[in-house]
Amino acid sequence: MPSTPPELPAILQKYPLQDRDLSILDFNHRVMHWAERADVPLLERLRYLCIVSSNLDEFFEVRAESHITAWREAPNAETNMRTVLDAAHALVERQYGIFNDSLLPALAAEGMRIVSHLDRNEAQRRWVRELFLREVKPLLVPVALDPAHPFPQVANKSLNFIVQLKGKDAFGRSNDIAIVKVPRVLPRVLRMPEKVSGGETLFVMLSSVIRAHLADLFPGREVGDFSHFRVTRHSDLWVDEDEVKNLRTALRQGLHQRHYGEAVRVEVSSACSDELAQFLLRQFKLPMEALFKVQGPVNLVRLQQLIQLVDSPTLLFPPYVPSYPVQLHGNEQSVFERLREGDELVHLPFESFDGVIDFLRQAVHDPTVLAIKQTIYRTGNDSRMLDLLVEAQRRGKEVTAVVELKARFDEEANINWAEHLELAGAQVVYGVVGLKTHAKMLLVTRREGRNLRRYGHLSTGNYNPRTAALYTDLSYLTADARLTADMDQLFVHLASHSRLPRMQRMLLAPFTLHRRMIAKVGEAAEAARRGRPARIVAKMNALTDQALIEALLLAGDAGAQIDLIVRGACMLPAQLTKNIRVRSIIGRFLEHSRVFYFLVGDKEELWLSSADWMNRNMLRRIETAWPVTDPALRQRIIDECLIAYLHDERDAWLMGEGGRYRSVVPEGGTPGPGAQDALMARYAARHGVTK
C-alpha cells in the first residue's frame, strides 16, 4: 500500500467518512422502496420485501458480531452498537409496516389472504388441525427446561417457540418454560385446498398452525404466554489457514458450527411478553437493542414460498428471456475463429450466459484443445459447467480448477465441486493461504499447427447460471496473447505460489490493483490542477476503501469531474466536494458489473474488474482488472454501463447532504426512462435471436 500523502488527514477532517454499517442499512431502504412502488407487480413487491429480509439476515450474520462483542466487553461504554441497531429497528419497522398496511390489503384485493386462526371458519380449522396432526406434530419434540434439560441448541435462523406453562409436570415439578424447535423440512407457507378456501386463494403460515395447537404438545399442562422466535448467529466462517493441515476438512467441520455461532439478534412476535423476551435475551447474552418484536412472521424471507404457490403471471414481471449473443452465433464459425478476429463481450443478463457455457462446451469437444483452467468462486447448483469440466478430463484434456473454499455461504457447494472434480481426475487447488480467490477466469489452451494459442474468458461476475439471469455483469472473451499470457501466469501462481512475473495487461490484487487505481485517480487530480480535462466515472457495488476515497476527494477538490455509480455501501463523505456526484441504481436486476473509466488530458482508459473498491478486495483477495482497448467494445461499455446509468430517470438515487439519498423520481412524479428497461428493449430489438 502506498505511503499516505501528508495532505490526506486534512481532507478527511474536511470530509469525514460515513459509517459503513449505516450505509448498508440505508441501501436496504432503497431496495425496500420497490415494495412500495405502485408500478411494480404485486408479487414482485412482496419479493423485494423478502430480499430486504435476506439482506438483513446476512448483515447480522456478518456485520453485527463486532458490535455485540464490544457491548459484552463493556456494557456501559459508548459504542456504535446502539446507533447501528436503532437504524436496523427503523428499517424493520418500516418493512413490517409495508407488509401489514400495504401488501396484505393489496393481496386481499386480488383474492389472496394469509388466514390467521381467529379468521378461519370451522371447515378451515378442521383442515388445519388434520394437517397439524398428520404432518407437523409427529416432527415436534417440545423440551421442558430443567436442570436435566437445559436450553436446547437453537440453530441459526430456525423457527422456534418459547412457551410458558402452568401447573405441574408428570413428576410434580413446576418447570414453567418449554422450547419447541420447528424442523426446517416443514414448509413455512401452506396453501389451503379449494374445498375449504371458498373460491379464494388462501394461505396459512406454519407458525399459525403450531400456535393454534400448542396445547396438544403439552397434555396435562396449561399453556400461558408464548411466542415464536428466531435467533440470528454470527456465521462468518474462520479457520487458521496457517495451522490447519487440510483446509477442506477444516471448513467442512466448521460448516456445522456455523449454525451455532454467537447469537447477535433475537426476533419475537409483537405479543411476546416482556418476561419471555428478557428470558431469551439472558439466554443468548444479548442487549435489549438486539431484540426485535415484529408484527408478523419472524422470517419474512420464507414468504418467497407464497409467491411460488401462486399461478398469476399478471402479478409478476413479464418474463425476460435473454437473447443468445449474436456475436458468438452464426456463420458456422467456431468461437475460437471469432476471437482470433477480435475480442467479444457478453452483457448479462440482457444476453444469455449460454454463450459462456458454449465457449466451454466447444473447448471440451474440440480435439485440438489441450488444457482448460478455471477459477470457481460462486457457481450455484447448476451442474452444466461442472459436467463439462468432468467431460473434458474424461476426454484426456488437462483440467485445472482453482476452487475458493471460503466463498461466504457457498463453502459447502464449492467443497462438493472440488471433491467431484478430484474424483474425475482433475487438478484441484485452493489458491493462496490467507487470500480469497475472487478473480473470475476461464482459460483454454489450443494447439494450432505447430503453436499453442490461448483463449480466455474474464468476468465481473460469477460462473453461476442462475445469478447470470438476475445480475448485471460483463463477460469478456479474448484471444489477446498478452492478456491470456497474464491469465496463464496467474493460474501458475495460484497453483504453485511461485513468484509472479510482471503482468503485461492485467492489474492484480493484492499486488498492483490498489496502487494503480489510486495512481490513476491521482493522475486525474494532477491534470485538473493543470487545467487539463480530468474525468472519472466508476461503477461498482461498494466503495469503502479509505485510501481510494481519499484519492477521490483530493481529485474532486482539484477540479476533476467524478461520477460514482455505487449500488450499495458508500463511505464517501456526506459533505461531498462539488465535483463528485454519487448515484445508486436499484433495478429489477441486481447491479453487479465493475467498470472504471478515466479521462486524463487526451488519454482515455476503460477497465473492467472483478473487484469493488473495498479494502478486502484490494488487499485480502486475488482480484483482476483488465483494460478494454478495442474502440468499439469500449464505446459499447461506456454507452451501456456508464452513460445509460448516469441518465437513468427511473431507478436511480442521488446522494445529497448528510449522506441521504433521494430518488430521481419526485414524489408523485412520473418516472422517466430507466437504464435497465432501455437495455432490455435494446437487446430484444437488436438481437431477436435465442438459442
Buried (B, 14 or more C-beta within 10 A) or exposed (E): EEEEEEEBEEBBEEBEBBBBBBBBBBBBBBBBBBBBBEEBBBBBBBBBBBBBBEBBBBBBBBBBBBBBBBBEEEEEEEBEBBBBBEBBBEBBBBBBEBBEEBBBEBBEEBEBBBBEBEEBEEEBBEBBBEBBEEBBBEEBEBBBBBEEEEBEEBBBBBBBBBBBBEEEBEEEEEBBBBBBBBEEEBBBBBBBEEEBBEEBBBBBBBBBBBBBBBEBBBEEBEBBBBBBBBBBBBBBBEBEBEEBEEBBEBBBEBEEEBBBBBBBBBBBBEEBBEEBBEBBBEBBEBBEBBBBBBBBBBBBBBBBBBBEBBEBEEBBEEEBEBBBBBBBBEEEEBBBEBBEEBBBBBBBBBBBBBBBBBBBBBBBEBEEBBBBBBBBBBBBEBEBBBBBBBBBBEEEBBBBBBBBBBBBBBBEBBBBBBBBBBEBEBBBBBBBEEBBBBBBBBBBBBEEEEEEBBBBBBBBBBBBBBBBBBBBBBBBBBBBEEBBBBBBBBBBBBBEEEEBEEBEBBBBBBBBBBBBBBEBBBBBBBBBBEEBBBBBBBBBBBBBBEBBBBBBBBBBBBBBBBBBBBBBBBBBBBEBBEBBBBBBBBBBBBBBBBBBBBBBEEEBBBBBBBBBBBBBBBBBBBBBBBBBEBEEBBEBBBEBBBEBBBBBBBBBBEBEEEBEBEBBBEEEEEBEBBBBBBBBEBBBEEBEEEE
